[in-house]
Amino acid sequence: MLTLYRRLPRRWRAALRDDQGAAAIAETVVIFPALMTLIMLIANIAVWGHASHAAQAAASQGLAAARAHHGTAADGHHEAQFVLDQLGQGPLRNVTVTVDRGDDRTEVRVEGSAMSVLPFLALPIRAEASGPTEEFQPSTEATP
């Protein structure tokens, strides 16, 4: 092997002995995966934000339908599911909608998980909306 090395032209031997650039390659090997992971983490947070916004919009619309005067829990569930279908459930996975309509208060919960860009990161989504149940109160005043 040494004799083969000596047979090479002088400038090639100098280039083989020169270590310039070795540190840059080593830094690239370490920094590039870390940088890509950081970029994918930012993308995952953006997907989580979008999924969270979609869940909150569905909970708000479901609450509006369920707490109305003649509304039911089924109306709220249907409206929340309709909004999720319209917004596209792409970033929102494993969605469950729960509507509790009582005499005084109505609550809607939308739970699921955000689509994951990084395989080791699963971000949960939970959105809630609640408000008083609307009820018709007849006027107690007599009209002349």
C-alpha positions as CSV (number, residue, x, y, z in Angstrom):
1,M,0.0,0.0,0.0
2,L,2.9,2.4,0.8
3,T,4.5,1.8,-2.6
4,L,1.2,2.6,-4.3
5,Y,1.1,5.8,-2.4
6,R,4.6,6.7,-3.4
7,R,3.8,6.2,-7.1
8,L,1.1,8.9,-7.0
9,P,2.0,12.3,-8.3
10,R,3.2,14.8,-5.6
11,R,0.1,17.0,-5.7
12,W,-2.2,14.0,-5.2
13,R,-0.1,12.9,-2.2
14,A,-0.4,16.4,-0.8
15,A,-4.1,16.4,-1.3
16,L,-4.4,13.0,0.5
17,R,-2.4,14.2,3.4
18,D,-4.4,17.5,3.7
19,D,-7.1,17.3,6.4
20,Q,-8.8,20.6,5.4
21,G,-12.5,20.2,5.1
22,A,-12.7,17.1,7.4
23,A,-14.1,19.2,10.2
24,A,-16.7,20.8,8.0
25,I,-18.0,17.3,6.9
26,A,-18.1,16.2,10.5
27,E,-20.0,19.3,11.5
28,T,-22.5,18.8,8.7
29,V,-23.1,15.1,9.7
30,V,-24.0,16.3,13.2
31,I,-25.8,19.6,12.4
32,F,-27.9,18.5,9.4
33,P,-30.0,15.9,11.3
34,A,-30.5,18.3,14.2
35,L,-31.6,21.1,11.9
36,M,-34.0,18.8,10.1
37,T,-35.5,17.6,13.4
38,L,-36.0,21.2,14.4
39,I,-37.7,22.1,11.2
40,M,-40.0,19.0,11.5
41,L,-40.8,19.9,15.1
42,I,-41.9,23.4,14.0
43,A,-44.0,21.8,11.3
44,N,-45.5,19.5,13.9
45,I,-46.4,22.4,16.2
46,A,-48.1,24.2,13.2
47,V,-50.2,21.1,12.5
48,W,-51.1,20.8,16.2
49,G,-52.2,24.5,16.1
50,H,-54.4,23.9,13.1
51,A,-55.9,20.8,14.6
52,S,-56.6,22.6,17.9
53,H,-58.3,25.5,16.0
54,A,-60.5,23.1,14.1
55,A,-61.5,21.3,17.3
56,Q,-62.3,24.6,19.0
57,A,-64.4,25.7,16.0
58,A,-66.3,22.5,16.1
59,A,-67.0,22.7,19.8
60,S,-68.2,26.3,19.5
61,Q,-70.6,25.4,16.7
62,G,-71.8,22.3,18.5
63,L,-72.5,24.4,21.6
64,A,-74.5,26.9,19.6
65,A,-76.7,24.2,18.2
66,A,-77.1,22.2,21.4
67,R,-77.9,25.1,23.7
68,A,-80.6,26.7,21.5
69,H,-84.2,26.8,22.7
70,H,-85.3,23.6,20.9
71,G,-81.8,22.1,20.5
72,T,-80.8,18.7,21.7
73,A,-77.5,17.0,22.5
74,A,-77.8,15.1,19.2
75,D,-78.1,18.5,17.3
76,G,-74.9,19.7,19.0
77,H,-73.1,16.4,18.1
78,H,-74.3,16.6,14.5
79,E,-73.3,20.2,14.1
80,A,-69.8,19.6,15.6
81,Q,-69.3,16.6,13.4
82,F,-70.5,18.7,10.3
83,V,-68.0,21.4,11.1
84,L,-65.2,18.9,11.4
85,D,-66.1,17.4,8.1
86,Q,-66.2,20.8,6.4
87,L,-62.8,21.8,7.9
88,G,-61.3,18.5,6.8
89,Q,-60.1,16.1,9.5
90,G,-56.6,15.9,7.9
91,P,-54.7,17.2,10.9
92,L,-57.2,15.9,13.5
93,R,-57.2,12.2,14.2
94,N,-59.3,9.9,16.5
95,V,-61.9,12.5,17.2
96,T,-64.6,12.1,19.8
97,V,-67.4,14.6,20.3
98,T,-69.2,14.6,23.7
99,V,-72.3,16.8,24.3
100,D,-73.9,17.2,27.7
101,R,-77.1,19.3,27.7
102,G,-78.6,19.9,31.1
103,D,-81.4,22.1,32.2
104,D,-79.0,24.9,33.2
105,R,-75.8,24.3,31.3
106,T,-74.6,22.8,28.1
107,E,-71.1,21.5,27.5
108,V,-69.4,20.3,24.3
109,R,-66.0,18.6,24.3
110,V,-64.0,17.6,21.2
111,E,-61.0,15.4,21.9
112,G,-58.5,13.8,19.6
113,S,-54.9,13.9,18.6
114,A,-52.9,15.9,16.0
115,M,-51.4,14.3,13.0
116,S,-47.7,13.7,13.8
117,V,-44.9,14.8,11.5
118,L,-42.3,13.3,13.9
119,P,-42.9,9.7,14.7
120,F,-42.1,10.0,18.4
121,L,-44.3,13.1,19.1
122,A,-48.1,12.6,19.7
123,L,-49.8,15.8,20.7
124,P,-53.3,15.6,22.2
125,I,-56.1,17.9,21.3
126,R,-58.9,18.9,23.7
127,A,-61.3,21.7,23.1
128,E,-64.3,22.6,25.3
129,A,-67.1,25.0,25.0
130,S,-69.9,25.6,27.5
131,G,-72.7,28.0,28.2
132,P,-76.1,28.4,29.7
133,T,-78.9,26.4,28.1
134,E,-81.4,28.7,26.5
135,E,-84.9,28.4,27.8
136,F,-88.0,30.3,26.9
137,Q,-89.3,32.4,29.8
138,P,-92.7,33.7,29.2
139,S,-93.2,37.3,30.3
140,T,-94.9,37.6,33.7
141,E,-96.1,41.2,32.9
142,A,-99.7,41.7,31.9
143,T,-100.2,43.5,28.6
144,P,-102.9,46.1,28.6
